[in-house]
């Protein structure tokens, strides 16, 4: 490794798509950080959020770990602002047996909810079974008693086949029809079942539909019994839960979308430990009680006084030696929150002069016959200063070895306090609307408030481009606009 890797910190705005989600699959890394595993729908179309982005802040708050970030995104309205780190190496795989909830597709239910597991109270109405239990069946001559599924109506058991169909469908239908309360409940909660029980005007009924509905209700009841949950959200019988869950295509499909390969593989293999972890974690997260990851504080690094050390890695060099690698981001100071610090004036002026010269040069080349040079130049500079987007996208802030932050972007002179040549640092360039607005203010001060008028600035551009068509105009603008701001930094423009 011979060059410093640049990593960007971006302020983004994501919008909900037609399906109500933001189209992001967010997964936890080994330290509990929130990573975008994939994008889909509107997010993919817009290209704002990208796979591999690490989400640190949501809605201007943070930094957050994965659970908190997911909770904040889910609670957001139609739009959500995100701060993401882009360009970092992918996170290393999770440690063995360190179970983590693998993925939350924002706007889509968690994996267990995809199976449609209902509470027993919710299931009573469609089932219309006051009690479903195993009762002692009548043994055949010479055989031992066997257990058969049965349902009770009016305190009397009615036995079922192993698949839930009725052994005596006429008796069950008659008993249900005689129970006015049960029939009233059916008509309200399951009209299909009520119609089958009521039958035709001549008193007959469709026995095939009756038995099919009995089997369907029995399967639903079995699944409800198997998927009963304890107060902490875990399954009463995880083996039975998995037996039914793995037969459900929606549940399996949701599990396959998980980003944590270990947890996904364990669930698909039917390992109860993995299921219990996921169910408990999902309940705690839904109630907002999920504990934060209690990772130990990071050890001190040589760069703690220079910026915010986001992550550290230990890598193996081509020479076979182990080496520490640090991801470094600028820390915003209290002064920077309110104004542009004095030590950043020069680079801010350079950025404005560079973009101003390019804007005036382009406008002059596009002039129509009869257009006034001064007016054309003034309009170009006003348009530039009104468009904060160019400064937000082109310019960002990086830390320096002095501990002070510096602008980085086209036309800015490196001041010799950076990390050039330091192969232990992956430098993050922080782009944000906040910094873009500060440069936008500087644009109006340096260009629209310049002592040099628009005709003089236009003349400087045209003269400079005669001798240096490529870079002459920006240098000419810097000499006209930035002498005072850069007086104490010994900057030479050539």
C-alpha positions in Angstrom: 0.0 0.0 0.0 1.6 3.3 -1.1 -1.2 5.9 -1.2 -3.7 7.2 1.3 -7.2 5.9 0.8 -9.9 8.5 0.8 -13.3 7.7 2.4 -16.3 10.0 2.1 -18.8 11.0 4.7 -22.1 12.0 3.0 -25.3 13.6 4.1 -28.1 11.9 2.1 -31.9 12.1 2.0 -33.9 8.9 1.2 -37.6 8.8 0.4 -40.2 6.0 0.9 -41.2 4.1 -2.2 -44.7 3.0 -3.3 -44.5 0.0 -1.0 -43.9 2.2 2.0 -40.3 1.3 2.5 -37.0 3.1 1.9 -35.7 0.2 -0.2 -32.7 -0.5 2.0 -31.5 -3.7 3.6 -29.6 -2.8 6.7 -27.4 -5.4 8.5 -25.2 -5.2 11.6 -21.4 -5.5 11.2 -19.2 -7.3 13.8 -19.2 -4.2 16.0 -22.9 -3.7 15.7 -22.5 -0.9 13.2 -25.3 -0.4 10.6 -24.3 -1.4 7.0 -26.5 -1.1 3.9 -26.4 -4.7 2.5 -28.4 -3.9 -0.7 -30.8 -1.4 -2.1 -34.0 -1.9 -4.1 -37.0 -0.1 -5.5 -36.9 3.7 -5.3 -33.5 3.7 -3.5 -31.9 1.8 -6.3 -33.5 4.0 -8.9 -32.3 7.2 -7.2 -28.8 5.8 -6.6 -28.6 7.9 -3.4 -27.8 5.1 -0.9 -25.4 2.4 -2.0 -24.6 -1.1 -0.8 -21.6 -1.0 1.5 -22.5 2.4 3.0 -22.2 2.5 6.8 -25.0 4.5 8.4 -23.8 6.5 11.5 -26.6 9.1 11.9 -30.3 9.2 11.2 -32.4 12.4 11.2 -29.4 14.5 12.4 -29.0 12.3 15.5 -26.3 9.7 16.4 -24.0 8.1 16.1 -26.1 4.9 16.2 -25.5 1.2 16.2 -27.5 -1.1 13.9 -30.5 -1.6 16.2 -30.9 2.1 16.9 -30.4 3.1 13.3 -33.0 0.6 12.1 -35.5 1.8 14.7 -34.9 5.5 13.7 -35.3 4.7 10.0 -38.5 2.8 10.6 -40.0 5.6 12.7 -39.2 8.2 10.1 -41.8 9.9 7.9 -41.8 10.0 4.1 -38.2 11.2 4.1 -35.2 10.5 6.3 -31.8 12.1 6.4 -28.8 9.8 6.7 -25.1 10.3 7.3 -23.2 7.5 5.7 -19.6 6.5 5.4 -18.7 5.4 1.9 -15.6 3.7 0.6 -14.6 1.7 3.7 -13.4 -1.9 3.3 -16.2 -4.4 3.8 -16.6 -5.4 7.5 -14.9 -8.7 8.5 -17.3 -11.7 9.0 -18.9 -12.1 12.4 -17.3 -14.3 15.0 -18.5 -17.9 15.2 -21.7 -18.3 17.3 -22.1 -14.6 17.9 -25.7 -14.6 16.9 -27.0 -11.4 15.5 -30.3 -10.5 14.0 -29.2 -10.6 10.4 -31.1 -8.0 8.5 -33.9 -5.5 8.7 -35.4 -4.6 5.3 -36.8 -1.2 6.1 -40.4 -1.0 5.2 -40.8 -4.8 5.2 -41.7 -7.0 8.2 -39.0 -8.9 10.1 -38.5 -12.5 9.1 -40.7 -14.1 11.8 -43.6 -11.8 11.0 -43.6 -12.9 7.3 -44.9 -16.3 8.5 -48.1 -14.6 9.7 -47.9 -16.1 13.2 -51.0 -15.0 15.2 -51.7 -15.0 18.9 -54.2 -17.6 20.2 -56.7 -14.9 20.9 -56.6 -13.8 17.2 -56.9 -17.4 16.1 -60.0 -18.2 18.1 -62.4 -16.5 15.7 -61.4 -18.1 12.4 -60.9 -21.5 14.1 -64.2 -21.5 16.0 -62.8 -24.2 18.2 -63.6 -23.5 21.9 -60.9 -26.0 22.7 -58.5 -28.0 20.5 -56.7 -30.8 22.3 -55.6 -34.4 22.1 -58.2 -36.7 23.6 -58.2 -40.5 24.1 -59.7 -42.1 21.0 -61.8 -45.2 21.0 -59.5 -48.2 20.5 -60.3 -51.0 18.1 -60.8 -54.5 19.5 -57.5 -55.9 20.7 -55.6 -52.7 20.2 -54.1 -50.3 22.7 -55.8 -46.9 23.1 -54.5 -44.2 20.8 -54.5 -40.5 20.9 -56.5 -38.6 18.3 -57.0 -34.9 17.7 -60.4 -33.8 18.8 -62.5 -30.6 19.1 -65.0 -30.0 21.8 -68.4 -28.4 21.1 -70.8 -28.0 24.1 -68.5 -30.0 26.3 -68.6 -33.0 24.0 -65.5 -34.3 22.1 -65.7 -34.9 18.3 -62.7 -36.9 17.0 -60.7 -36.0 13.9 -58.5 -37.8 11.5 -54.8 -37.2 11.7 -55.0 -34.5 9.0 -57.8 -32.7 10.9 -60.7 -33.8 8.7 -63.8 -34.9 10.6 -64.5 -38.6 11.3 -68.2 -37.8 11.6 -68.7 -34.5 9.6 -72.5 -34.6 10.0 -72.2 -34.7 13.8 -69.8 -31.8 13.9 -71.8 -29.7 11.5 -75.0 -30.4 13.5 -73.3 -29.5 16.8 -72.0 -26.2 15.4 -75.3 -25.3 13.9 -77.0 -25.9 17.3 -74.6 -23.5 19.0 -76.1 -20.1 18.2 -73.2 -18.2 19.8 -70.7 -20.1 17.7 -72.6 -19.5 14.5 -73.0 -15.8 15.2 -69.2 -15.6 15.7 -68.6 -17.4 12.4 -70.9 -15.1 10.5 -68.9 -12.1 11.7 -65.4 -13.5 11.5 -65.4 -16.2 8.9 -68.2 -15.9 6.4 -66.9 -18.7 4.2 -66.9 -21.2 7.1 -70.4 -20.0 8.2 -71.7 -20.5 4.7 -70.4 -24.0 4.5 -71.9 -24.9 7.9 -75.3 -23.4 6.9 -75.4 -25.4 3.7 -78.0 -25.3 0.9 -81.7 -24.3 1.2 -82.6 -28.0 1.0 -80.6 -28.8 4.1 -77.7 -30.5 2.4 -74.1 -29.2 2.4 -70.9 -29.6 0.4 -69.0 -32.2 2.4 -65.8 -31.8 0.4 -65.6 -28.1 1.2 -66.4 -28.9 4.8 -63.6 -31.4 5.1 -61.1 -29.1 3.3 -62.0 -26.2 5.7 -61.6 -28.6 8.7 -58.1 -29.5 7.5 -57.2 -25.9 6.9 -58.4 -24.9 10.4 -56.6 -27.8 11.9 -53.3 -26.8 10.3 -53.7 -23.2 11.5 -54.5 -24.5 15.0 -51.4 -26.7 15.0 -49.2 -23.9 13.8 -50.6 -21.6 16.5 -49.9 -24.2 19.1 -46.4 -24.8 17.8 -45.5 -21.1 17.6 -46.7 -20.0 21.0 -44.3 -17.5 22.5 -43.2 -16.8 26.0 -43.2 -13.4 27.6 -39.6 -12.8 26.5 -40.5 -13.5 22.9 -38.9 -16.9 22.6 -40.8 -20.0 21.5 -42.3 -22.3 24.0 -41.3 -25.2 21.8 -38.6 -24.0 19.4 -38.3 -27.4 17.7 -42.0 -27.4 16.8 -41.8 -23.8 15.8 -39.1 -24.5 13.3 -40.8 -27.6 12.0 -43.8 -25.4 11.0 -41.8 -22.3 10.0 -39.5 -24.2 7.6 -42.6 -25.4 5.7 -43.8 -21.8 5.2 -42.4 -20.4 1.9 -42.7 -16.8 3.0 -40.8 -17.4 6.2 -38.0 -19.3 4.4 -37.8 -16.6 1.8 -37.4 -13.9 4.4 -34.7 -15.9 6.1 -32.8 -16.3 2.9 -32.6 -12.5 2.5 -30.6 -12.2 5.7 -27.1 -10.8 5.5 -25.6 -12.7 8.4 -24.7 -16.0 6.8 -24.1 -17.8 10.1 -27.5 -17.0 11.5 -29.3 -17.7 8.2 -27.6 -21.0 7.8 -28.4 -22.0 11.4 -32.1 -21.1 11.0 -32.4 -23.0 7.7 -30.8 -26.0 9.4 -33.4 -25.8 12.1 -31.1 -24.9 15.0 -33.3 -23.9 18.1 -30.6 -21.7 19.6 -30.6 -19.4 16.5 -34.4 -19.2 16.5 -34.6 -18.3 20.1 -32.0 -15.5 19.7 -33.8 -14.1 16.7 -37.3 -14.2 18.3 -36.1 -12.6 21.6 -34.1 -9.9 19.8 -37.1 -9.1 17.5 -39.4 -8.7 20.5 -37.0 -6.5 22.4 -36.4 -4.3 19.3 -40.2 -4.0 18.7 -40.7 -2.8 22.2 -37.7 -0.4 22.0 -36.0 -2.4 24.8 -33.1 -3.8 22.8 -29.9 -3.2 24.7 -27.0 -1.5 23.0 -24.1 -3.7 22.0 -21.7 -3.6 25.0 -18.5 -3.6 23.1 -15.4 -2.5 25.2 -14.1 1.0 24.5 -11.6 1.1 21.7 -8.0 1.3 22.6 -6.2 4.6 22.2 -4.6 5.3 18.8 -1.9 7.7 17.6 -4.6 9.7 15.8 -7.1 10.4 18.6 -6.0 14.1 18.9 -6.1 14.7 15.2 -9.6 13.6 14.3 -12.4 11.0 15.0 -11.1 7.5 14.6 -14.1 5.7 13.2 -12.7 2.2 12.8 -9.4 0.4 13.0 -8.3 -2.7 11.2 -5.2 -5.0 11.4 -4.0 -6.0 8.0 -1.3 -8.2 6.6 1.0 -6.3 4.2 2.5 -7.7 1.0 5.7 -8.3 3.0 3.9 -10.5 5.5 3.9 -8.0 8.4 0.9 -7.1 10.5 -0.1 -3.4 10.3 -2.8 -1.2 12.0 -5.0 0.8 9.6 -7.2 3.6 10.9 -10.3 5.3 9.4 -10.1 8.9 10.3 -12.8 11.6 10.1 -12.9 15.3 11.0 -14.3 16.3 14.4 -16.5 19.3 14.2 -15.4 22.0 16.6 -17.8 24.3 18.5 -16.5 27.2 16.4 -17.3 25.4 13.2 -20.9 25.0 14.1 -21.5 28.8 13.9 -19.0 30.3 11.5 -16.0 29.6 9.3 -12.8 29.5 11.4 -10.0 31.9 10.5 -7.7 29.1 9.4 -10.2 27.9 6.8 -10.7 31.3 5.1 -7.9 30.9 2.6 -9.0 27.5 1.3 -12.6 28.7 1.2 -11.6 31.6 -1.0 -9.6 29.3 -3.2 -12.6 27.1 -3.7 -14.8 30.1 -4.5 -12.2 31.6 -6.9 -11.8 28.3 -8.7 -15.5 27.7 -9.2 -16.0 31.4 -10.0 -13.4 31.4 -12.7 -14.8 28.3 -14.3 -18.3 29.7 -14.3 -17.3 33.0 -15.8 -15.1 31.3 -18.4 -18.0 29.0 -19.5 -20.4 32.0 -19.6 -18.1 34.1 -21.8 -17.6 31.3 -24.2 -21.4 30.9 -24.5 -22.1 34.6 -25.0 -24.3 35.7 -27.9 -23.4 38.6 -30.1 -24.4 41.8 -28.4 -24.3 40.4 -24.9 -22.4 42.6 -22.4 -19.2 41.0 -20.9 -19.8 42.5 -17.5 -23.4 41.5 -17.2 -22.7 38.0 -18.5 -19.9 37.6 -15.9 -22.0 39.0 -13.0 -24.9 36.6 -13.8 -22.6 33.6 -14.0 -21.2 34.5 -10.5 -24.7 35.1 -9.0 -25.9 31.8 -10.4 -22.9 30.0 -8.9 -23.4 31.5 -5.4 -27.1 30.7 -5.5 -26.3 27.0 -6.2 -25.0 25.5 -3.0 -25.0 22.0 -4.5 -21.7 22.4 -6.3 -19.9 23.3 -3.1 -21.6 20.4 -1.2 -20.7 17.9 -3.8 -17.2 19.1 -4.8 -15.8 20.1 -1.4 -15.6 18.4 2.0 -13.7 18.6 5.2 -10.8 16.4 6.4 -8.7 16.3 9.6 -5.1 17.4 9.7 -2.1 16.4 11.8 -2.5 19.7 13.7 -5.9 18.7 14.9 -7.6 21.4 12.9 -9.9 20.6 10.0 -9.3 21.7 6.4 -11.3 21.9 3.2 -10.5 19.5 0.4 -11.6 19.9 -3.2 -10.7 21.3 -6.6 -8.5 24.4 -6.6 -7.5 24.1 -2.9 -3.8 24.2 -2.0 -2.6 21.5 0.3 -1.0 23.2 3.3 1.4 20.5 4.3 -0.3 19.3 7.5 -2.2 16.5 5.9 -1.6 12.7 5.9 0.0 12.4 2.5 2.4 9.4 2.6 0.9 8.0 5.8 -0.3 4.6 4.7 -1.8 3.9 8.1 -4.7 6.3 7.6 -7.8 6.0 5.5 -8.9 9.6 5.3 -12.7 10.3 5.2 -13.8 13.5 3.3 -17.0 14.7 5.0 -19.4 16.3 2.6 -22.5 17.9 4.1 -25.1 20.6 3.4 -23.8 22.5 6.4 -20.3 22.9 4.9 -21.8 23.6 1.4 -23.8 26.5 2.9 -20.7 28.0 4.5 -19.0 28.0 1.2 -22.1 29.5 -0.4 -21.9 32.4 2.0 -18.2 32.7 1.3 -19.0 32.8 -2.5 -21.2 35.8 -2.0 -18.6 37.6 0.1 -15.7 37.0 -2.2 -17.4 37.2 -5.6 -20.4 39.5 -5.3 -18.6 41.6 -2.6 -15.2 41.8 -4.3 -13.4 45.1 -4.7 -12.7 44.0 -8.3 -15.8 44.6 -10.5 -17.3 42.1 -12.9 -15.6 43.7 -15.9 -12.2 43.4 -14.3 -12.8 39.8 -13.3 -13.9 38.9 -16.8 -10.8 40.6 -18.3 -8.6 38.6 -15.9 -10.2 35.4 -17.2 -9.8 36.2 -20.8 -6.2 37.4 -20.4 -5.2 34.3 -18.3 -6.7 31.9 -20.8 -4.5 33.3 -23.6 -1.3 32.0 -21.9 -2.8 29.1 -20.0 -6.1 27.8 -21.4 -6.3 25.0 -18.8 -5.6 26.5 -15.4 -4.9 30.2 -16.0 -8.3 31.5 -15.1 -8.6 30.0 -11.6 -5.1 31.3 -10.7 -6.0 34.8 -11.9 -9.1 34.8 -9.8 -7.2 33.6 -6.7 -4.7 36.4 -7.1 -7.4 39.0 -7.4 -9.7 37.7 -4.6 -7.6 35.8 -2.1 -4.5 37.8 -1.3 -5.8 39.0 2.1 -7.4 35.7 3.2 -4.2 33.7 2.4 -1.6 36.3 3.5 -0.6 34.3 6.6 -0.4 30.9 4.9 2.4 31.5 2.4 0.4 30.2 -0.6 2.0 30.6 -4.1 -0.3 30.3 -7.1 1.4 29.3 -10.3 
